[in-house]
Every structure is written in structure tokens, then in C-alpha cells.
Amino acid sequence: MIAETFAVGALGCNCTILGDPASGEAIVIDGGDEVPEIARRLGTHGLRPRYLVHTHAHIDHIGALGPLRERVGGEGLLHHADLPLYATLAQQAMWIGMPAAPHVVALDGDLTDGDVLRAGAIALRCIHTPGHTPGSTSFALEAEDRTVLFTGDTLFRGAVGRWDLGGTSLADIVSSIRRKLLVHDDAAVVVPGHGPATTIGEERRENPYLT
């Protein structure tokens, strides 16, 4: 399997490409900016996206959905509870000083807790983890030797996401992490929406919001 995580945009959102070389199918997580770079990396591996999924509807994580889908294809998916937040892209652009707001485009479907998205041999499980935003969704990539969790802005190395930018509460974030993420093995890798990776064990032991 091909797995590449790289930062895109001025806010350094972690975008991930998961690809199955045998089928040529891929899933792109949080393709929020830098469409040419995402397209280049897909092309280098001979991949075509089946799904363009988004952990939540903040502009740095979903702003490029329209042009990315036009260029590389794939179904754009978001949890329905974040649709009202997605509709505020123009206001979000103003908050961060972006001169031109990206267009809000129609989604191709919803992300629902427990859904499994398949691209070739890849199986990505959706985990609804509200708090940072109402529809925040994490993704679990489970293989025989390890689990990788893509947590968006819900869980970071040594921190949790903000809840004052269209979210709900700190209590909701911590509850989502405890009920939905900390149930995984300590060795499970966590790839957050920004910054370096960590593990469930490290966060269970050392994250000040969880200890």
C-alpha cells in the first residue's frame, strides 16, 4: 500500500494519500489546498482517487474540494453535521485573511460512523468524533500489523483541537477521544490534522487533556 502524508496550505494541514498499487485506486484525506501538488503525487504513483474525504469542514481541510475533484476525480465526502460549517467558507476565508474564498460545492455523499470506505484493497473505517466541529470524523486504517488513525483536528500530539471555531465543547472532544480513539491499542499510530504523528499509548500516558 502507498501511504503519503504531507502538509498543504498556509496553515500546514496534513493531507494523506492512501493508494492501492494493484487497482490504482486511492483515498485522499483532507485535500484542503495545493491541488497541483496532490495531483502530482497521485500521478507519480499512477493513482486515481475513489474518495476525497474530509475530517471536518474548516477551510484548510476542505477548501480545495471543488478544484481537486475536477482535476483528479473521486467522490467528495463529509459528515452531514458539518454541512452548515462548510457553507461558511467565505466567512472562514475572511478570518484567516484569504483574499478570495473557495467555492462551496455539492458533496457526493455523507460520512457516517462505522462506514467502511474501500479503494482496491484499502479499507478505511469512519469514526464520528464530534467536538472540534459537530461532524468531525476520524479514520482508522487497520492492517494485520498495525492501526493508523487519522484524527483531523480532534487529537494532536500532546493536545486536542479547539472548540471555539464552530465546535461544541472541550468535554465533547475529550469524550470522543476516550470513547472512540483510546479504545485502540497503544501501538496505534495517530496522524493528526497538523503537526507530527504520535501514538495512542503516548497520548494516553502524556496528553494533559487525557491524563
LINPENOR-V929059 format. One record per backbone hydrogen bond with DSSP energy under -0.5 kcal/mol. NH is the residue of the N-H (numbers start at 1). CO is the residue of the C=O. If there is no record, write none. Layout:
BEGIN
NH,CO
NH,CO
END
This chain:
BEGIN
2,19
4,17
6,15
8,13
12,9
13,8
14,193
15,6
15,13
16,29
17,4
18,16
18,27
19,2
19,17
20,25
21,19
24,20
25,20
26,48
27,18
28,51
29,16
29,27
30,28
30,53
32,30
38,34
39,35
40,36
41,37
42,38
43,39
44,40
45,41
46,43
47,42
48,24
50,26
51,26
52,75
53,28
53,51
54,77
61,58
62,58
63,59
65,62
68,64
69,65
70,66
71,67
72,68
73,68
73,69
75,50
77,52
77,75
78,109
82,79
83,80
86,82
87,83
88,85
89,86
92,88
93,89
94,90
95,91
96,92
97,94
98,93
105,103
108,76
109,76
111,78
112,110
114,126
115,112
117,115
117,124
119,122
122,119
124,117
125,123
125,140
126,115
127,138
129,127
129,136
131,133
134,166
136,133
137,55
138,127
139,150
140,125
141,139
141,148
142,123
142,140
143,141
143,146
148,141
149,189
150,139
151,149
151,191
152,191
154,151
155,151
156,159
158,156
159,156
161,154
168,131
173,169
174,170
175,171
176,172
177,173
178,174
179,175
180,176
181,176
181,177
182,177
184,181
188,185
189,147
190,198
191,149
191,189
192,190
193,152
198,190
200,188
201,186
203,199
204,200
205,201
206,202
207,203
210,207
211,207
END
